[in-house]
Amino acid sequence: MKTEQILAEIREANLSYLMLAQSLIRSDREQALFRLGVTEETAALIGTLTSAQMMKIAAGNTLLCRFRMDDDMVWNLLTNHGKGAANDGMSRLHASILLAGRHQDAA
């Protein structure tokens, strides 16, 4: 993949992320805070961005979103390494509980 193509895909991902974030924030702020993992201040800022502002922010060469699952336990629960399909729902529930607790700690 060439550098220009990677940068174009980053810009596209940024714009998609901002549009999704703004839509979530405007429709259900509490759910958006949890699902996006952002603070109230960040949500307020994203919620008031104009289309032109979102385009300008998205045009950067740095990806705006990031993985919040930064430990092996959550990744193993989400990917079910070493477990059968019967435990899939329980593993995802456990991972969601862990992530929800981290959201509460950050708030």
MOPAC internal coordinates of N, CA, C and O (Angstrom, degrees):
PM7 1SCF
backbone

  N    0.0000 0     0.00 0     0.00 0    0    0    0
  C    1.4447 1     0.00 0     0.00 0    1    0    0
  C    1.5311 1   108.55 1     0.00 0    2    1    0
  O    1.2310 1   120.84 1   -46.58 1    3    2    1
  N    1.2844 1   116.00 1   133.42 1    3    2    1
  C    1.4618 1   120.25 1  -179.26 1    5    3    2
  C    1.5228 1   110.24 1   -82.27 1    6    5    3
  O    1.2310 1   121.28 1   -23.72 1    7    6    5
  N    1.3137 1   115.16 1   156.28 1    7    6    5
  C    1.4574 1   121.75 1  -178.51 1    9    7    6
  C    1.5220 1   112.29 1   -56.70 1   10    9    7
  O    1.2310 1   120.24 1   137.33 1   11   10    9
  N    1.3096 1   117.15 1   -42.67 1   11   10    9
  C    1.4703 1   119.74 1  -179.44 1   13   11   10
  C    1.5194 1   111.34 1   -62.40 1   14   13   11
  O    1.2310 1   120.71 1   140.70 1   15   14   13
  N    1.3257 1   116.26 1   -39.30 1   15   14   13
  C    1.4590 1   120.32 1   179.96 1   17   15   14
  C    1.5257 1   110.45 1   -67.67 1   18   17   15
  O    1.2310 1   120.17 1   138.31 1   19   18   17
  N    1.3090 1   117.28 1   -41.69 1   19   18   17
  C    1.4650 1   121.18 1   178.01 1   21   19   18
  C    1.5217 1   109.99 1   -61.62 1   22   21   19
  O    1.2310 1   120.04 1   134.40 1   23   22   21
  N    1.3268 1   117.53 1   -45.60 1   23   22   21
  C    1.4724 1   120.77 1   179.66 1   25   23   22
  C    1.5221 1   111.43 1   -63.86 1   26   25   23
  O    1.2310 1   119.94 1   142.06 1   27   26   25
  N    1.3198 1   117.72 1   -37.94 1   27   26   25
  C    1.4649 1   120.97 1   177.30 1   29   27   26
  C    1.5267 1   110.50 1   -64.34 1   30   29   27
  O    1.2310 1   120.27 1   140.42 1   31   30   29
  N    1.3238 1   117.09 1   -39.58 1   31   30   29
  C    1.4606 1   120.38 1   178.68 1   33   31   30
  C    1.5233 1   111.67 1   -69.73 1   34   33   31
  O    1.2310 1   120.12 1   144.84 1   35   34   33
  N    1.3261 1   117.38 1   -35.16 1   35   34   33
  C    1.4702 1   120.68 1   175.03 1   37   35   34
  C    1.5184 1   109.98 1   -63.19 1   38   37   35
  O    1.2310 1   120.04 1   135.32 1   39   38   37
  N    1.3192 1   117.53 1   -44.68 1   39   38   37
  C    1.4748 1   121.16 1   178.64 1   41   39   38
  C    1.5283 1   110.90 1   -61.63 1   42   41   39
  O    1.2310 1   120.67 1   138.26 1   43   42   41
  N    1.3175 1   116.32 1   -41.74 1   43   42   41
  C    1.4602 1   120.57 1   178.96 1   45   43   42
  C    1.5316 1   111.22 1   -65.07 1   46   45   43
  O    1.2310 1   120.65 1   136.54 1   47   46   45
  N    1.3297 1   116.36 1   -43.46 1   47   46   45
  C    1.4682 1   120.56 1   177.95 1   49   47   46
  C    1.5289 1   110.63 1   -63.35 1   50   49   47
  O    1.2310 1   120.37 1   139.20 1   51   50   49
  N    1.3388 1   116.89 1   -40.80 1   51   50   49
  C    1.4612 1   120.84 1   178.73 1   53   51   50
  C    1.5222 1   111.54 1   -61.00 1   54   53   51
  O    1.2310 1   120.64 1   134.06 1   55   54   53
  N    1.3191 1   116.38 1   -45.94 1   55   54   53
  C    1.4557 1   119.92 1  -179.10 1   57   55   54
  C    1.5292 1   110.74 1   -65.55 1   58   57   55
  O    1.2310 1   120.44 1   137.26 1   59   58   57
  N    1.3261 1   116.77 1   -42.74 1   59   58   57
  C    1.4701 1   120.50 1   177.73 1   61   59   58
  C    1.5203 1   110.81 1   -61.09 1   62   61   59
  O    1.2310 1   120.70 1   136.46 1   63   62   61
  N    1.3247 1   116.27 1   -43.54 1   63   62   61
  C    1.4624 1   121.16 1   179.89 1   65   63   62
  C    1.5291 1   110.68 1   -63.30 1   66   65   63
  O    1.2310 1   120.02 1   133.92 1   67   66   65
  N    1.3107 1   117.56 1   -46.08 1   67   66   65
  C    1.4709 1   120.50 1   179.56 1   69   67   66
  C    1.5239 1   111.61 1   -62.72 1   70   69   67
  O    1.2310 1   120.57 1   138.44 1   71   70   69
  N    1.3229 1   116.52 1   -41.56 1   71   70   69
  C    1.4630 1   119.97 1   179.65 1   73   71   70
  C    1.5314 1   110.94 1   -65.56 1   74   73   71
  O    1.2310 1   120.41 1   137.08 1   75   74   73
  N    1.3211 1   116.82 1   -42.92 1   75   74   73
  C    1.4611 1   120.86 1   177.29 1   77   75   74
  C    1.5221 1   110.48 1   -63.91 1   78   77   75
  O    1.2310 1   120.54 1   133.40 1   79   78   77
  N    1.3241 1   116.58 1   -46.60 1   79   78   77
  C    1.4605 1   120.91 1  -179.56 1   81   79   78
  C    1.5281 1   110.91 1   -59.15 1   82   81   79
  O    1.2310 1   120.45 1   133.82 1   83   82   81
  N    1.3021 1   116.74 1   -46.18 1   83   82   81
  C    1.4622 1   120.17 1  -179.30 1   85   83   82
  C    1.5308 1   111.16 1   -63.99 1   86   85   83
  O    1.2310 1   120.42 1   139.33 1   87   86   85
  N    1.3136 1   116.80 1   -40.67 1   87   86   85
  C    1.4567 1   120.89 1   178.17 1   89   87   86
  C    1.5293 1   111.16 1   -62.92 1   90   89   87
  O    1.2310 1   120.15 1   134.48 1   91   90   89
  N    1.3294 1   117.31 1   -45.52 1   91   90   89
  C    1.4640 1   121.28 1   177.74 1   93   91   90
  C    1.5261 1   111.18 1   -61.84 1   94   93   91
  O    1.2310 1   120.63 1   135.39 1   95   94   93
  N    1.3158 1   116.40 1   -44.61 1   95   94   93
  C    1.4627 1   121.36 1  -178.14 1   97   95   94
  C    1.5187 1   110.80 1   -62.60 1   98   97   95
  O    1.2310 1   120.50 1   138.13 1   99   98   97
  N    1.3054 1   116.65 1   -41.87 1   99   98   97
  C    1.4670 1   120.24 1  -178.50 1  101   99   98
  C    1.5215 1   112.50 1   -72.66 1  102  101   99
  O    1.2310 1   120.01 1   150.18 1  103  102  101
  N    1.3401 1   117.58 1   -29.82 1  103  102  101
  C    1.4641 1   119.50 1  -177.06 1  105  103  102
  C    1.5235 1   112.85 1   -88.40 1  106  105  103
  O    1.2310 1   119.50 1   141.37 1  107  106  105
  N    1.3234 1   118.55 1   -38.63 1  107  106  105
  C    1.4692 1   121.82 1  -179.20 1  109  107  106
  C    1.5307 1   108.64 1  -155.17 1  110  109  107
  O    1.2310 1   121.19 1   -87.97 1  111  110  109
  N    1.3062 1   115.32 1    92.03 1  111  110  109
  C    1.4567 1   122.05 1  -173.23 1  113  111  110
  C    1.5358 1   112.67 1   -58.05 1  114  113  111
  O    1.2310 1   120.07 1   134.88 1  115  114  113
  N    1.3268 1   117.48 1   -45.12 1  115  114  113
  C    1.4717 1   120.09 1  -178.16 1  117  115  114
  C    1.5261 1   111.68 1   -63.37 1  118  117  115
  O    1.2310 1   120.45 1   135.95 1  119  118  117
  N    1.3303 1   116.75 1   -44.05 1  119  118  117
  C    1.4571 1   120.33 1   176.73 1  121  119  118
  C    1.5215 1   110.65 1   -63.02 1  122  121  119
  O    1.2310 1   120.62 1   140.32 1  123  122  121
  N    1.3151 1   116.42 1   -39.68 1  123  122  121
  C    1.4663 1   120.67 1  -179.85 1  125  123  122
  C    1.5221 1   111.02 1   -62.94 1  126  125  123
  O    1.2310 1   120.25 1   136.39 1  127  126  125
  N    1.3165 1   117.12 1   -43.61 1  127  126  125
  C    1.4617 1   120.20 1   178.71 1  129  127  126
  C    1.5215 1   110.70 1   -57.96 1  130  129  127
  O    1.2310 1   121.15 1   136.26 1  131  130  129
  N    1.3377 1   115.41 1   -43.74 1  131  130  129
  C    1.4595 1   120.13 1  -179.95 1  133  131  130
  C    1.5224 1   111.56 1   -69.05 1  134  133  131
  O    1.2310 1   120.22 1   129.04 1  135  134  133
  N    1.3283 1   117.19 1   -50.96 1  135  134  133
  C    1.4642 1   120.74 1  -174.21 1  137  135  134
  C    1.5272 1   113.11 1   -69.29 1  138  137  135
  O    1.2310 1   120.30 1   144.74 1  139  138  137
  N    1.3157 1   117.04 1   -35.26 1  139  138  137
  C    1.4615 1   120.39 1  -179.57 1  141  139  138
  C    1.5227 1   112.45 1   -86.52 1  142  141  139
  O    1.2310 1   120.50 1   157.18 1  143  142  141
  N    1.3241 1   116.65 1   -22.82 1  143  142  141
  C    1.4537 1   120.23 1  -178.28 1  145  143  142
  C    1.5184 1   112.60 1    70.10 1  146  145  143
  O    1.2310 1   120.72 1  -143.81 1  147  146  145
  N    1.3373 1   116.22 1    36.19 1  147  146  145
  C    1.4663 1   120.59 1  -179.56 1  149  147  146
  C    1.5253 1   110.11 1  -112.94 1  150  149  147
  O    1.2310 1   120.98 1   -17.34 1  151  150  149
  N    1.3148 1   115.74 1   162.66 1  151  150  149
  C    1.4583 1   121.11 1   178.08 1  153  151  150
  C    1.5225 1   110.25 1   -80.23 1  154  153  151
  O    1.2310 1   121.04 1   -13.15 1  155  154  153
  N    1.3029 1   115.61 1   166.85 1  155  154  153
  C    1.4585 1   121.53 1   176.94 1  157  155  154
  C    1.5272 1   110.65 1   -59.52 1  158  157  155
  O    1.2310 1   120.46 1   140.10 1  159  158  157
  N    1.3227 1   116.72 1   -39.90 1  159  158  157
  C    1.4658 1   121.05 1  -179.86 1  161  159  158
  C    1.5196 1   111.59 1   -64.38 1  162  161  159
  O    1.2310 1   120.55 1   136.84 1  163  162  161
  N    1.3290 1   116.55 1   -43.16 1  163  162  161
  C    1.4550 1   120.64 1   178.28 1  165  163  162
  C    1.5254 1   110.43 1   -64.81 1  166  165  163
  O    1.2310 1   120.66 1   138.03 1  167  166  165
  N    1.3255 1   116.34 1   -41.97 1  167  166  165
  C    1.4668 1   120.15 1   178.56 1  169  167  166
  C    1.5262 1   110.85 1   -62.02 1  170  169  167
  O    1.2310 1   120.33 1   138.66 1  171  170  169
  N    1.3212 1   116.97 1   -41.34 1  171  170  169
  C    1.4640 1   120.18 1   179.43 1  173  171  170
  C    1.5274 1   110.24 1   -62.17 1  174  173  171
  O    1.2310 1   120.45 1   137.66 1  175  174  173
  N    1.3160 1   116.74 1   -42.34 1  175  174  173
  C    1.4610 1   121.15 1   179.44 1  177  175  174
  C    1.5319 1   111.21 1   -64.46 1  178  177  175
  O    1.2310 1   120.43 1   130.95 1  179  178  177
  N    1.3322 1   116.79 1   -49.05 1  179  178  177
  C    1.4635 1   120.35 1  -179.32 1  181  179  178
  C    1.5286 1   110.33 1   -62.85 1  182  181  179
  O    1.2310 1   120.51 1   141.46 1  183  182  181
  N    1.3156 1   116.63 1   -38.54 1  183  182  181
  C    1.4623 1   120.63 1  -178.92 1  185  183  182
  C    1.5090 1   114.44 1   -63.00 1  186  185  183
  O    1.2310 1   120.25 1   156.70 1  187  186  185
  N    1.3297 1   117.13 1   -23.30 1  187  186  185
  C    1.4687 1   119.94 1  -177.03 1  189  187  186
  C    1.5299 1   113.43 1  -104.09 1  190  189  187
  O    1.2310 1   119.84 1  -177.80 1  191  190  189
  N    1.3267 1   117.91 1     2.20 1  191  190  189
  C    1.4621 1   120.02 1  -179.32 1  193  191  190
  C    1.5250 1   111.20 1   -65.88 1  194  193  191
  O    1.2310 1   120.80 1   -39.49 1  195  194  193
  N    1.3071 1   116.08 1   140.51 1  195  194  193
  C    1.4661 1   121.45 1   172.92 1  197  195  194
  C    1.5277 1   108.54 1   -83.56 1  198  197  195
  O    1.2310 1   120.84 1   -12.56 1  199  198  197
  N    1.3153 1   115.99 1   167.44 1  199  198  197
  C    1.4684 1   120.15 1   177.37 1  201  199  198
  C    1.5243 1   111.24 1   -60.08 1  202  201  199
  O    1.2310 1   120.58 1   139.19 1  203  202  201
  N    1.3173 1   116.49 1   -40.81 1  203  202  201
  C    1.4691 1   120.43 1   179.51 1  205  203  202
  C    1.5267 1   110.98 1   -64.09 1  206  205  203
  O    1.2310 1   120.33 1   139.61 1  207  206  205
  N    1.3220 1   116.97 1   -40.39 1  207  206  205
  C    1.4656 1   120.42 1   179.02 1  209  207  206
  C    1.5238 1   110.60 1   -65.80 1  210  209  207
  O    1.2310 1   120.59 1   139.44 1  211  210  209
  N    1.3376 1   116.49 1   -40.56 1  211  210  209
  C    1.4689 1   119.03 1   178.67 1  213  211  210
  C    1.5267 1   110.85 1   -64.26 1  214  213  211
  O    1.2310 1   120.32 1   138.92 1  215  214  213
  N    1.3132 1   117.00 1   -41.08 1  215  214  213
  C    1.4668 1   120.38 1   178.14 1  217  215  214
  C    1.5238 1   110.73 1   -61.59 1  218  217  215
  O    1.2310 1   120.46 1   137.37 1  219  218  217
  N    1.3220 1   116.72 1   -42.63 1  219  218  217
  C    1.4658 1   120.95 1  -179.41 1  221  219  218
  C    1.5277 1   111.14 1   -65.16 1  222  221  219
  O    1.2310 1   120.54 1   135.49 1  223  222  221
  N    1.3321 1   116.57 1   -44.51 1  223  222  221
  C    1.4697 1   120.53 1   179.62 1  225  223  222
  C    1.5249 1   110.47 1   -65.56 1  226  225  223
  O    1.2310 1   120.54 1   137.28 1  227  226  225
  N    1.3349 1   116.57 1   -42.72 1  227  226  225
  C    1.4674 1   121.09 1  -177.93 1  229  227  226
  C    1.5232 1   112.53 1   -66.19 1  230  229  227
  O    1.2310 1   119.96 1   157.28 1  231  230  229
  N    1.3219 1   117.68 1   -22.72 1  231  230  229
  C    1.4641 1   121.68 1  -175.38 1  233  231  230
  C    1.5250 1   113.79 1   -71.98 1  234  233  231
  O    1.2310 1   120.00 1   171.71 1  235  234  233
  N    1.3127 1   117.60 1    -8.29 1  235  234  233
  C    1.4622 1   120.04 1  -179.88 1  237  235  234
  C    1.5214 1   111.70 1   -67.95 1  238  237  235
  O    1.2310 1   120.68 1    -9.10 1  239  238  237
  N    1.3112 1   116.30 1   170.90 1  239  238  237
  C    1.4632 1   120.58 1  -178.34 1  241  239  238
  C    1.5258 1   113.18 1  -100.79 1  242  241  239
  O    1.2310 1   120.57 1  -167.12 1  243  242  241
  N    1.3345 1   116.51 1    12.88 1  243  242  241
  C    1.4607 1   121.49 1   178.61 1  245  243  242
  C    1.5177 1   109.15 1  -113.43 1  246  245  243
  O    1.2310 1   120.61 1   -48.52 1  247  246  245
  N    1.3123 1   116.45 1   131.48 1  247  246  245
  C    1.4540 1   121.34 1   179.39 1  249  247  246
  C    1.5279 1   109.55 1   -67.37 1  250  249  247
  O    1.2310 1   120.36 1   -51.67 1  251  250  249
  N    1.3352 1   116.91 1   128.33 1  251  250  249
  C    1.4588 1   121.76 1  -175.88 1  253  251  250
  C    1.5244 1   113.58 1   -77.88 1  254  253  251
  O    1.2310 1   120.30 1   144.75 1  255  254  253
  N    1.3201 1   117.03 1   -35.25 1  255  254  253
  C    1.4650 1   119.14 1  -179.19 1  257  255  254
  C    1.5291 1   109.25 1   -92.20 1  258  257  255
  O    1.2310 1   121.50 1   -19.21 1  259  258  257
  N    1.3338 1   114.74 1   160.79 1  259  258  257
  C    1.4582 1   119.21 1   179.24 1  261  259  258
  C    1.5163 1   109.09 1  -147.36 1  262  261  259
  O    1.2310 1   120.77 1   -17.52 1  263  262  261
  N    1.3170 1   116.13 1   162.48 1  263  262  261
  C    1.4540 1   121.13 1   176.73 1  265  263  262
  C    1.5219 1   109.37 1   -72.65 1  266  265  263
  O    1.2310 1   120.67 1   -48.36 1  267  266  265
  N    1.3238 1   116.33 1   131.64 1  267  266  265
  C    1.4582 1   120.26 1   176.62 1  269  267  266
  C    1.5172 1   111.16 1   -93.22 1  270  269  267
  O    1.2310 1   120.29 1   164.52 1  271  270  269
  N    1.3091 1   117.06 1   -15.48 1  271  270  269
  C    1.4569 1   121.01 1  -179.95 1  273  271  270
  C    1.5066 1   107.88 1   -89.05 1  274  273  271
  O    1.2310 1   120.81 1   -86.21 1  275  274  273
  N    1.3120 1   116.06 1    93.79 1  275  274  273
  C    1.4557 1   119.47 1  -173.09 1  277  275  274
  C    1.5301 1   113.30 1  -111.67 1  278  277  275
  O    1.2310 1   120.43 1  -158.71 1  279  278  277
  N    1.3380 1   116.78 1    21.29 1  279  278  277
  C    1.4540 1   117.14 1   175.68 1  281  279  278
  C    1.5275 1   110.17 1  -135.16 1  282  281  279
  O    1.2310 1   121.39 1   -21.76 1  283  282  281
  N    1.3134 1   114.95 1   158.24 1  283  282  281
  C    1.4616 1   121.44 1  -174.79 1  285  283  282
  C    1.5181 1   112.81 1   -63.72 1  286  285  283
  O    1.2310 1   119.96 1   145.06 1  287  286  285
  N    1.3412 1   117.69 1   -34.94 1  287  286  285
  C    1.4525 1   119.96 1  -177.23 1  289  287  286
  C    1.5284 1   111.53 1   -60.00 1  290  289  287
  O    1.2310 1   120.27 1   131.80 1  291  290  289
  N    1.3213 1   117.08 1   -48.20 1  291  290  289
  C    1.4602 1   120.52 1  -179.08 1  293  291  290
  C    1.5284 1   110.26 1   -65.94 1  294  293  291
  O    1.2310 1   119.96 1   135.39 1  295  294  293
  N    1.3327 1   117.69 1   -44.61 1  295  294  293
  C    1.4645 1   119.89 1   179.39 1  297  295  294
  C    1.5231 1   110.91 1   -61.26 1  298  297  295
  O    1.2310 1   119.93 1   138.08 1  299  298  297
  N    1.3221 1   117.74 1   -41.92 1  299  298  297
  C    1.4667 1   120.37 1   179.20 1  301  299  298
  C    1.5254 1   111.21 1   -64.88 1  302  301  299
  O    1.2310 1   120.34 1   141.75 1  303  302  301
  N    1.3262 1   116.96 1   -38.25 1  303  302  301
  C    1.4606 1   119.48 1   177.14 1  305  303  302
  C    1.5226 1   111.32 1   -65.50 1  306  305  303
  O    1.2310 1   120.47 1   138.29 1  307  306  305
  N    1.3224 1   116.72 1   -41.71 1  307  306  305
  C    1.4630 1   120.41 1  -178.70 1  309  307  306
  C    1.5197 1   113.21 1   -70.61 1  310  309  307
  O    1.2310 1   120.43 1   146.87 1  311  310  309
  N    1.3060 1   116.78 1   -33.13 1  311  310  309
  C    1.4648 1   119.54 1  -177.34 1  313  311  310
  C    1.5187 1   112.67 1   -97.54 1  314  313  311
  O    1.2310 1   119.94 1   174.42 1  315  314  313
  N    1.3253 1   117.72 1    -5.58 1  315  314  313
  C    1.4676 1   122.85 1   177.37 1  317  315  314
  C    1.5152 1   113.63 1    57.09 1  318  317  315
  O    1.2310 1   119.75 1  -139.32 1  319  318  317
  N    1.2984 1   118.09 1    40.68 1  319  318  317
  C    1.4586 1   120.49 1   178.68 1  321  319  318
  C    1.5178 1   109.32 1   -62.26 1  322  321  319
  O    1.2310 1   121.40 1   -57.31 1  323  322  321
  N    1.3150 1   114.93 1   122.69 1  323  322  321
  C    1.4561 1   120.41 1   175.89 1  325  323  322
  C    1.5121 1   114.48 1    79.84 1  326  325  323
  O    1.2310 1   119.26 1  -166.68 1  327  326  325
  N    1.3207 1   119.01 1    13.32 1  327  326  325
  C    1.4630 1   120.89 1  -178.44 1  329  327  326
  C    1.5141 1   109.98 1  -124.97 1  330  329  327
  O    1.2310 1   121.01 1   -22.00 1  331  330  329
  N    1.3053 1   115.67 1   158.00 1  331  330  329
  C    1.4555 1   121.27 1   177.82 1  333  331  330
  C    1.5186 1   111.66 1   -83.71 1  334  333  331
  O    1.2310 1   120.95 1   -11.52 1  335  334  333
  N    1.3127 1   115.78 1   168.48 1  335  334  333
  C    1.4628 1   121.58 1  -179.05 1  337  335  334
  C    1.5176 1   111.99 1   -64.02 1  338  337  335
  O    1.2310 1   119.85 1   154.91 1  339  338  337
  N    1.3298 1   117.90 1   -25.09 1  339  338  337
  C    1.4658 1   121.24 1  -178.91 1  341  339  338
  C    1.5255 1   111.52 1   -63.54 1  342  341  339
  O    1.2310 1   120.02 1   152.13 1  343  342  341
  N    1.3126 1   117.56 1   -27.87 1  343  342  341
  C    1.4620 1   121.34 1  -178.40 1  345  343  342
  C    1.5224 1   112.79 1   -93.37 1  346  345  343
  O    1.2310 1   119.68 1  -177.67 1  347  346  345
  N    1.3217 1   118.22 1     2.33 1  347  346  345
  C    1.4595 1   122.15 1  -176.02 1  349  347  346
  C    1.5219 1   112.23 1   -56.95 1  350  349  347
  O    1.2310 1   120.13 1   129.31 1  351  350  349
  N    1.3257 1   117.36 1   -50.69 1  351  350  349
  C    1.4671 1   120.77 1  -179.24 1  353  351  350
  C    1.5110 1   112.21 1   -61.62 1  354  353  351
  O    1.2310 1   120.40 1   138.40 1  355  354  353
  N    1.3142 1   116.84 1   -41.60 1  355  354  353
  C    1.4575 1   121.12 1  -179.33 1  357  355  354
  C    1.5250 1   110.92 1   -67.06 1  358  357  355
  O    1.2310 1   120.27 1   140.45 1  359  358  357
  N    1.3198 1   117.08 1   -39.55 1  359  358  357
  C    1.4625 1   120.70 1   178.94 1  361  359  358
  C    1.5239 1   111.06 1   -64.25 1  362  361  359
  O    1.2310 1   120.39 1   137.26 1  363  362  361
  N    1.3313 1   116.86 1   -42.74 1  363  362  361
  C    1.4652 1   120.71 1   179.00 1  365  363  362
  C    1.5213 1   110.97 1   -66.03 1  366  365  363
  O    1.2310 1   120.44 1   141.42 1  367  366  365
  N    1.3258 1   116.76 1   -38.58 1  367  366  365
  C    1.4634 1   120.79 1   176.94 1  369  367  366
  C    1.5271 1   110.43 1   -62.82 1  370  369  367
  O    1.2310 1   120.52 1   135.36 1  371  370  369
  N    1.3149 1   116.60 1   -44.64 1  371  370  369
  C    1.4638 1   121.23 1   178.56 1  373  371  370
  C    1.5289 1   110.86 1   -61.06 1  374  373  371
  O    1.2310 1   120.47 1   135.74 1  375  374  373
  N    1.3211 1   116.70 1   -44.26 1  375  374  373
  C    1.4676 1   120.84 1   178.16 1  377  375  374
  C    1.5233 1   110.67 1   -62.30 1  378  377  375
  O    1.2310 1   120.16 1   139.02 1  379  378  377
  N    1.3303 1   117.30 1   -40.98 1  379  378  377
  C    1.4721 1   120.79 1   178.87 1  381  379  378
  C    1.5177 1   111.51 1   -63.56 1  382  381  379
  O    1.2310 1   120.55 1   140.89 1  383  382  381
  N    1.3252 1   116.56 1   -39.11 1  383  382  381
  C    1.4640 1   120.85 1   178.28 1  385  383  382
  C    1.5216 1   109.99 1   -64.31 1  386  385  383
  O    1.2310 1   120.33 1   135.68 1  387  386  385
  N    1.3227 1   116.97 1   -44.32 1  387  386  385
  C    1.4680 1   120.40 1   178.24 1  389  387  386
  C    1.5268 1   111.38 1   -60.50 1  390  389  387
  O    1.2310 1   120.47 1   135.33 1  391  390  389
  N    1.3337 1   116.71 1   -44.67 1  391  390  389
  C    1.4626 1   120.57 1  -179.56 1  393  391  390
  C    1.5264 1   111.36 1   -67.80 1  394  393  391
  O    1.2310 1   120.03 1   142.94 1  395  394  393
  N    1.3263 1   117.56 1   -37.06 1  395  394  393
  C    1.4671 1   120.70 1   178.13 1  397  395  394
  C    1.5234 1   110.39 1   -64.05 1  398  397  395
  O    1.2310 1   120.49 1   140.52 1  399  398  397
  N    1.3244 1   116.67 1   -39.48 1  399  398  397
  C    1.4650 1   120.30 1   177.44 1  401  399  398
  C    1.5084 1   111.98 1   -63.62 1  402  401  399
  O    1.2310 1   120.47 1   143.21 1  403  402  401
  N    1.3037 1   116.72 1   -36.79 1  403  402  401
  C    1.4673 1   120.32 1   178.01 1  405  403  402
  C    1.5204 1   111.00 1   -68.90 1  406  405  403
  O    1.2310 1   120.70 1   144.85 1  407  406  405
  N    1.3331 1   116.27 1   -35.15 1  407  406  405
  C    1.4737 1   120.03 1   177.58 1  409  407  406
  C    1.5235 1   109.41 1   -64.41 1  410  409  407
  O    1.2310 1   120.32 1   137.42 1  411  410  409
  N    1.3225 1   116.99 1   -42.58 1  411  410  409
  C    1.4693 1   120.68 1   179.66 1  413  411  410
  C    1.5391 1   110.44 1   -65.14 1  414  413  411
  O    1.2310 1   120.41 1   140.67 1  415  414  413
  N    1.3280 1   116.82 1   -39.33 1  415  414  413
  C    1.4663 1   119.55 1   178.23 1  417  415  414
  C    1.5184 1   112.19 1   -63.15 1  418  417  415
  O    1.2310 1   120.74 1   143.38 1  419  418  417
  N    1.3294 1   116.19 1   -36.62 1  419  418  417
  C    1.4684 1   121.11 1  -178.48 1  421  419  418
  C    1.5087 1   112.25 1   -75.18 1  422  421  419
  O    1.2310 1   120.19 1   153.52 1  423  422  421
  N    1.3183 1   117.25 1   -26.48 1  423  422  421
  C    1.4768 1   121.18 1  -175.95 1  425  423  422
  C    1.4957 1   113.25 1   -75.30 1  426  425  423
  O    1.2310 1   120.10 1   180.00 1  427  426  425

